[in-house]
Each structure stands twice: as C-alpha cells, then as structure tokens.
Amino acid sequence: MASGYDKEQRRRQFESVVDAYYARIYHLFCHLVSDTHLAADLTQDTFVKAYEAFGRFRGEASVYTWLYRIAINEYRSYLRRLRREQEFISHSLDEPVEVEGENLFAQVPDPSPSALQLLEKAELIQRIQQAVQSLPPRYRAFAVLRDLEGMSYEQIAEVTGLPLDTVKTRIARARAMLRRKLESYYRG
C-alpha cells in the first residue's frame, strides 16, 4: 500500500514540474529547431526521460537546471541522429533533383516578406531567429540558453556539464557570429 501511495505522490509532484516547465522547455526547443512539431516531440521526449529519472532526482541541482540538462542532452541526441541520417550532398539549383525516379527542380523558398514582416519589429524578430537558427549547433544552444532563456553562466555550465570558462567562450563566440550575421541590418 505504501508503494502505491509513493507512486501517486511522485506522479503528482512530477505533474507540477510539467505544469511549471513544459512551456519553457518547448520554447527552448522552438529556438533550437525551426520546426514546431519537432520541438513538441523533443519536449515530449525530454519529459518522458525526466519522468523515468524523477525517482532518482536528489535535489542537488534545482529542478529547473536538472530539466534543462535533460533537454540539452535530448537536443544533442537529436543532432547525433540527424548527422547519421543526413547525407551531405550539394545540389545545384539549376540541376534537376531525382526523387523516386522522377526529375524535379529544386524549390527555393520565396524570400519576399509578408505584410506582417514589413513592420520593423517583426522583421527584427525574424532576422534574429534566422541568425540564431544559422548558428552551428554547438553554439546555438548556448546563445538560446543565455540570451533567449535568460539563464546565468553558472546555470548553463551546470546544465551542459561544461566548465564555466568554456561556457563563457562559447557564448562570446555565438554572440560574435550573431553580430556579424545581423550587422547589415543595423548598418542599413
């Protein structure tokens, strides 16, 4: 009887963790990947792993940083899977691409802005999101955690398991890359 009570109590405690942090973890993944469905899947996987490990959580870190560490590890796993699945073949846009035995021309998205994007604020937000998405994955997570999620350097070091100096270096490099990518926006 006591073990059933413990399970029920742990389930209720974990539900409060989900209620408190689901939106933040989903928001984190939205910044790391550009697909909201993928962000939702990664969020779900993070909470499944967190639930499986919740009984072993000893409180040495805050729930916030413990959960973000699981999320960052899930992101790293996703990147490893992606690298294994992708072939890095470059195609000319002028040459047809063969898909299921049929020659097709590569489709290039229309870069023209929508009516909403003509507003300066919307344009700036879009450019920042694109610049963040174009960062190499090893730097993207650090920029998102520090500048979009507002985590401290110490929290990021705890979440990623990296030394504080490494965290500071990666954040500085990510910011420098973002400055270069957004330079034309601020000059023009």
C-alpha positions in Angstrom: 0.0 0.0 0.0 2.8 2.4 0.8 4.5 1.9 -2.6 1.3 2.8 -4.4 1.0 5.9 -2.3 4.6 6.8 -3.1 4.0 6.3 -6.8 0.9 8.5 -6.7 2.7 11.2 -4.7 5.6 11.1 -7.1 3.2 11.3 -10.1 1.5 14.4 -8.6 4.9 16.0 -7.9 6.0 15.4 -11.5 2.7 16.8 -12.8 3.6 20.0 -11.0 7.0 20.0 -12.6 5.4 19.6 -16.1 2.9 22.4 -15.4 5.7 24.7 -14.3 8.3 24.0 -17.0 6.6 22.5 -20.1 6.2 25.8 -21.9 9.8 26.9 -21.1 11.2 23.6 -22.4 9.0 23.8 -25.5 10.1 27.4 -26.1 13.7 26.3 -25.7 13.3 23.7 -28.4 11.5 26.1 -30.7 14.6 28.3 -30.6 16.9 25.3 -31.2 15.0 23.8 -34.1 12.9 25.6 -36.6 10.0 23.0 -36.7 7.3 23.4 -34.0 6.3 19.7 -34.4 9.9 18.6 -33.9 10.1 21.0 -30.9 7.0 19.4 -29.4 8.4 15.9 -30.0 11.7 16.8 -28.3 9.8 18.4 -25.4 7.7 15.2 -25.0 10.9 13.1 -25.1 12.5 15.3 -22.5 9.6 14.9 -20.1 9.4 11.2 -20.6 13.1 10.9 -19.7 12.6 13.3 -16.8 9.7 11.2 -15.5 11.8 8.0 -15.8 14.6 9.7 -13.8 12.4 11.6 -11.4 12.6 9.0 -8.6 16.4 9.3 -8.7 16.4 13.2 -8.6 18.2 14.0 -5.4 17.7 17.8 -5.5 21.5 18.6 -5.8 20.5 20.9 -8.6 17.3 22.9 -9.0 14.5 21.2 -10.9 14.9 23.9 -13.5 18.5 23.2 -14.3 18.1 19.4 -13.9 15.3 19.5 -16.5 17.2 21.9 -18.8 20.2 19.5 -18.7 17.9 16.6 -19.8 16.6 18.8 -22.6 20.1 19.8 -23.8 21.1 16.1 -23.7 18.0 15.3 -25.8 18.9 18.0 -28.3 22.5 16.6 -28.5 21.0 13.1 -29.2 18.8 14.6 -31.8 21.8 16.2 -33.5 23.7 12.9 -33.5 20.7 11.1 -35.0 20.4 13.9 -37.6 24.0 13.6 -38.6 23.7 9.9 -39.0 20.6 10.2 -41.2 21.6 13.0 -43.4 23.8 12.8 -46.5 25.8 15.9 -47.2 25.3 16.2 -50.9 25.3 19.6 -52.5 23.0 20.1 -55.5 23.0 23.0 -57.9 19.6 24.7 -58.0 19.8 24.6 -61.8 20.2 20.9 -62.0 17.2 18.6 -61.5 17.0 16.5 -58.3 15.9 12.9 -58.7 13.1 11.9 -56.3 11.6 8.4 -56.6 12.9 8.1 -60.2 11.4 11.5 -61.2 13.5 14.5 -62.1 12.4 17.6 -60.3 13.9 21.1 -60.0 14.9 22.2 -56.5 12.4 24.6 -55.0 13.8 27.7 -53.4 11.5 29.4 -50.9 10.2 32.9 -51.8 12.3 35.4 -49.8 9.9 38.2 -50.2 8.4 39.5 -46.9 4.8 39.1 -46.0 2.7 42.1 -45.0 3.4 41.4 -41.3 7.1 41.2 -41.9 7.1 44.8 -43.2 6.8 46.0 -39.7 10.2 46.8 -38.3 9.8 44.9 -35.1 8.5 41.7 -36.8 11.4 42.0 -39.3 14.0 42.3 -36.5 12.5 39.3 -34.7 12.6 37.2 -37.8 16.2 38.2 -38.6 17.3 37.3 -35.1 15.5 34.0 -35.2 17.1 33.2 -38.6 20.5 34.2 -37.3 20.2 32.0 -34.3 19.0 29.1 -36.4 22.0 29.5 -38.7 24.5 29.3 -35.9 26.4 26.0 -35.7 24.6 23.7 -33.3 27.4 23.7 -30.8 27.0 27.4 -30.3 23.2 27.8 -30.9 22.2 26.1 -27.6 24.5 28.5 -25.7 23.0 31.6 -27.3 19.5 30.4 -26.7 20.1 29.4 -23.1 21.8 32.7 -22.2 20.2 35.4 -24.3 16.7 34.0 -25.0 16.1 31.9 -21.9 18.0 34.2 -19.6 20.0 31.5 -17.8 23.1 32.5 -15.9 26.5 31.3 -17.0 26.6 29.1 -13.9 23.3 27.5 -14.7 24.4 26.9 -18.3 27.6 25.3 -17.0 25.5 23.1 -14.7 23.0 22.2 -17.5 25.7 21.3 -20.1 28.2 19.8 -17.7 30.9 22.1 -19.2 33.4 24.2 -17.3 32.3 27.9 -16.7 35.2 29.2 -18.9 34.1 27.0 -21.8 30.5 28.2 -21.4 31.7 31.9 -21.5 33.8 31.3 -24.5 31.0 29.6 -26.5 28.6 32.3 -25.6 31.1 35.0 -26.7 31.7 33.2 -30.0 28.0 32.8 -30.6 27.4 36.5 -29.9 30.2 37.4 -32.3 28.7 35.3 -35.0 25.3 36.8 -34.4 26.7 40.3 -34.6 28.3 39.5 -38.0 25.1 38.0 -39.3 23.0 41.0 -38.1 25.5 43.7 -39.0 23.8 44.6 -42.3 20.5 45.1 -40.6 21.9 47.6 -38.2 24.0 49.5 -40.8 21.3 49.7 -43.3 
